[in-house]
């Protein structure tokens, strides 16, 4: 897996131009091929799910 998110599509991990479109939910680059697809939405959901792993609200 390539971790250079600034130059690869976060869905298919193919190289993209520096001025490519970005997903508005997570601000990562997405190529024209993946833009608006179910794969893009699935990748967004997976990334957002993983953001809260290990965190617990301290107000309880």
Order of alpha helices (4+ residues) and beta strands (2+ residues): alpha
